């Protein structure tokens, strides 16, 4: 092996073949050669490559771990407000669940970045006003506009989190893309931790049940609720300190599900047209369409990351273009259905909210499809596709803000 390596020091392809054929033998032979030969760029390169150590998983980072733990404690205390007898638990959690999670994740990033005091004040003020607003709304038995506030305000808080994440340069498209990628990684990590917590809970309750001790009520009220509040924060801490754990998973999941969703939507559209059953009278179906549109945008966004990394773009780019076109067609059906309901039954808060969100996603999808077509035609990188989604985020933020804060007053809390 030594002689073969020495003969091919100027032949990188052959060295790579030797390394892949017997990694252990190559490493032992090379280390012996390195000490007996004068230094060269090729030798230094292989020395660095063979002795490179992957970063280990970090669970403890001194000060950062401490204030992350403090944030989890505070989030748990707020979550436990719902357990106070005098508090309407259903009303509290329906309006404040997002405040148990999102502001503390934002605080994590502000502390990690050592953000300027004015930025901390802006973020804290926005969260404070939002919390006061939603909790001062009347508690009416039936109010579509207030329900829409409950749905859209968490998305508005998510936009504030985005502002906290990107730092001072909030117009930087790359940082917005990073924020979207972080959300995908955070979702995957949170699901993994949550499933582990469920397993731990089942085992714990089972062990105590074996000795005739019922801890279910105590455990759920005083332990599980702290865990639920802390999972997103702990996941944020892990993702930021150990990006190597999960940042490859989300794009792979998107790559797997993209063809499945494409086939599923194709069959659905053919069935829809053949049966002639359009969603003009089904409000629930319109809501499902909205979720579908957002899901497809997410699939396209994360699939692009995997395509760019592997440099195998043509087939996958065509698939993404087909998926975007299919979704645009379905979105067109949804828009016609919403328009029909407005002209047939009049204007309501729900119809305005669904129409606005559909129009926004429709335009965003058209831009994405245009960028995909341009990339395929010119055989260029797909980074512009991610940029077209990231640049659109402020428009979504403005819309959800209008729905959350203005719609209840426009429709007199109906």
N, C-alpha and C positions, 0 to 999 in steps of 0.2 A: 504493500500500500504506500509506503514511504517513497519508494522509487517512482511509482506512478504519479503521485502528487507532485514530486519535484519536476518530473518531465512535463507536467501540464500546468505549471504555475502561471503561464501566460495564456492559458486556454480556459476561460471561465465556464464555458458550457460543459467541458469534460470534467472539471472539478465539481460542478453541480451534480453531474451524473454519478460520480464516485461517492459523493456525500449521500445522495439519496439511496444508493445501493447498499451502503453499510455505514450508517451514521456513527455508531460507536467506534468502529475500527478507524474510520476517517478522523474522528476527533482525537483518538489516542496517537495516531500516526502524525497528525498535524502538530499537536502540542510538542512532540519530540523534535519535529523539523523546525518549529518556530524558534526554539532556543539555540539552534545550531546554525541558523542562516542569518545573513545581514538583513535588516528590516527593509521591506518593500511595501508599496501600497496594497498589493494583493495579499501579502501575508498579514498586514495589519487589519485589512478588511475581514478576513476569515477568523482572525483571533477575536475581533470584536463580536462577530456573528456567533461563534461557537461558545463564547463565554457570556453572552447576554442572558440576563436573568429576568424573567417575567415579574412584573410588580405583584407583590403579594396582596391579598385582600386586607384592607385596612378597616378595622372596627373601632379604632380608638385614635383620636387626633386631638388630644389635650383639651385646649380651651374650646375648640369647636364642638367636641363631644359634650362638654359640660353645658354650654348654652343651648345645644340641641335638646338635651335632656330637660332643661328648664322649660323650653318651649312646649315640649310634650306634656309636662306637668300642668302648665297653664291651660293648654288645650283640653286636657282631661278634666280640670276643675270647671271650665265653662260647659263641657259636655254634661257634667253632673248636675248642672242647674235644672235640667229636665227631670231629675229625680226628686226635687223638692216638692212636697205635697201641695203647696200653694200655687205651684206653677202648672199651667196647662201643658202637659208634656207633648201632646200631639201638635198643638199650635207652635210651641217652642222649637221643636225639631223640624217642622215643616218650613219654618222661616230662618232658622239659625244654623242648620247643619253645615252649610258652606263656611260660616264664620268660625266653626270649630277647627277647620282644616286650612283654608286658603290663606288667611292673614298670617298664620304662623309659618307656613312655607315661604311666604313673601319676606317675613322677618328673618328667616334663615338666610336668604340671599342678601338682604341688606346688611346683615351682620358679617357675612362671609366676605362681601365686597368692601366692607368698611365704608359704606355709602355716605355721601355728604349729608349733613344734617337737614338741608332743605328738601332733599329727596325723601328722607325718612318722614318728615313732616307731611309732605304731599301724600305719600302712601297711607300713613296713619289717618290723615284727614279724610281721604276717600273711603277707607274702610269704616271709619267712625260714622260718617254721614250715611253711608249705605245701611249700617246696622240700625241707626236711629230711624231712618226712613221706613224700613220694612217692619220694624217692631211698633211703629206708631200708626201703621195702617189699621183701619177698623177690622174687627174680627166678624166678618159677615158669613152666614151659612152658605150662601151661593154668590160667588163673585168671580167671573171669568178674568176680569182685568187684574185682580189681586193674585189669582192663581198664575197668571202670566208673569207677574212680578216675581213670584216664588221660583218660577222656572228660569227666567232670564237674568235675575240678579246674580246667581252663582256664576254665570258666564261672564257678566260684567266684572265680578271679583277676579275671575281667571285672567281677564285682560289687565287688571291692576297688577296681578302677580307677574304677568309678562313684562310690564313696565319695571317692576322691581328686579326681575331677572336680567334684563338686557343692560342694566347699568345706566350711565349718563348718556351714552350714545344710543338713544331709543329709536333713532331713524335707521340704524345699521341693519341692513337686510340679513347679513350673515348671522347676527345675534338673534334675530327673530327666528331664523331657521333653526338655530341651536335651541331656542326655547321650545319649538314644536317637537324637535327630536327628544328633548328632555322629557316632555309630556308622554311620549310613547314609551320611553325607558321607565319612567315613573309608574305608568300604568301596569307594565309587565311586572316590575319589582313589587309593587303593592299587592297585586294578585297573588304572587308567590308567598309573600309574607303573610297575607290574610289567610291563605289556605293552610299554612303552617300553624297559624294561631288557632284555626278551627280544629285541626288535628290535636293540638295541645289541649284545647278546651275539652274535647270529647274524652281524651285519655284521663285528664284530671277529674272530671265529673264521674267517670267510670270507676276510678280508683276509690274515691270517697263513697260512692254508692255501694261498693263491695263491703264497706265496714258500717253500712247503715246510716251514713251522714249525708243529708241533703244540703248541698251548697249551691244549687242552681240559681236561686233568687239572689243570694248575696254575691255570687260570682258574676252574674250578668250585670248587676247594678253598680258594683264597686270595683270590679277588676276588668271585665270584658270591655266596658265602655271606655276605660282608659286606653286599652289596647287598640280599639277601633279608632279613637282620636289620634293615637300616636303612630299608626301604621304609615300614613302618607309622609309624615315628617321623618320617620326612621328610614323609609324607602328613599326619600330625598337625600338624606345624609349618605346612605350607601351608594347611590347612583353617582353623586358628586365626588365622592372620595375613591370610588372604585369603578370608573367608567368601563374598564375591561370586563366587568361581570356581565353586563346586560346589553351594551350598545350594539351588539351584533344580532341580538335576538329579534328585536322589533322589525328591522328590514326583512329578515328571513321569513317571519310570520306573514308580513305583507306580500312577499314574493310567492308564498305558498297559496294564500287566499285569493290573490288577484285573478288567476285563471278560473278558480272555483266560482268566484262572484260573477265573472264574465259569462260563464256557461249558465249559471243560475238566472242571471238577468235576461239572457237571450231566450231561454225557455219560458221565463215569466212573460216577456213581452209578446212572444208568439202566442202563448196561451191567452193573454189578455186581449189581443186583437181577434183571435179566432172565436173567443166566447163573447166578445163585445161587452164585457163587464167593466165599465170605466168607473173611477172612484168619485163621481160627481155627487153622490148622496152619502158617502161613507167618510165621516170626519176622522175616524181612527186610522183609516188607510192613508189619509193625507199626512198624518203625524208620522206614520211609518215611513212614508216617502221622504219626509224631512230628515229622519234619522239615517236613511239609506244614502242620501246625498252627501251628508257629512262623513259617513263611513267611507264612501268611495273616494272623497277628497283625501282622507287620511291614508287609504290604501295607495293612492297614486303618489302621495308625498313620500311615504316610507319605501315604496318600491323603487323610486328613483334613486334613493341612497344606495340600495343594493345593486342596481344596474350600473351606477357610476363606479362603484367599488370593483366590480368584476369585469368591467369593460366589455360586457356582452349585451349590447344594447338594442340591436335592431329588432329582434323578435319580441322582446319584452316591451320595447317602445311602441310597437304596433299594437300589442295587446292592451297597453295602457290607453292608447288612442281609441281603440275599439270600445274599451270600458267607459271612457269619458263620453263618447258619442252615444252609447246606449243609455247612459245616465242622463244625458241632455234630452234625449227623446222621452224618457220616463218623466223627467222634470217638466217637459213641455205638457205632458198629459196632466201632471199635478197642477200646473199653473192654469190650465183650462178648467180643471175641476174647481179650483178655488174661485176663479172668475165667475163660473156658473153659480156657485153657492152665494156669492156676493150679489149678483144681479137678480137671482131668484129669491133669496131670503133676506137680503139686506146686509148692512155692515154691522159686524160684531167685533169685539176685541180679538177673539180667536182667529177670525178670518183675516183681519189686518195683520196680525203677527205672523200667521202662516204664509200669507201672500208676500210680505216683505222679506222674510227669510228665504223663501223659494226664489224670489227675484235675485237676491244677493248671490245665492249659491249658483243660480243659473248663469249669471254674468261671469262669476269666478270660474265655472266649468268651461265656459266658452273661451276664456283667456287661456286656461290650462290646455284645452284641446288645440288651440292655435299654436301654443309653444311646442307641444308634442309634435304636431304636424311639421312645424318649422325645423325641429331637431332631426326628425326622420328624413325630411327632404334634403337638408344640407349636411346630414351626417355629423351633427355637432353634439356637444354635451347637453345633458338634460337639466343642468343646474338652473336654467331659466324657469323650468317648471316649478321647482321649489320656491324660487324667488317670487313667482307670480302668486303663489298662495300666501307667502309671508308678507308681501307688500299689501295684501288685501285685508290683513288683520285689523287695522284701525277702522275700516269700514264696518266690519262686524261689530267692533266695540261700540261705535256710535249707534248702530241699530239696536243692539241689546240694551244700551243705556236709555234710549228713547222709549223702548217698550217697557222697561222696568220702572222708569221714573215718571213718564208722562201719560202712558195709556190709562192707568187707574183714574187720573183726574179728567182726561178727555171724555171717558165714558162714565164718569161719576160713580166709580167703584162698582159698576154693574158687571 
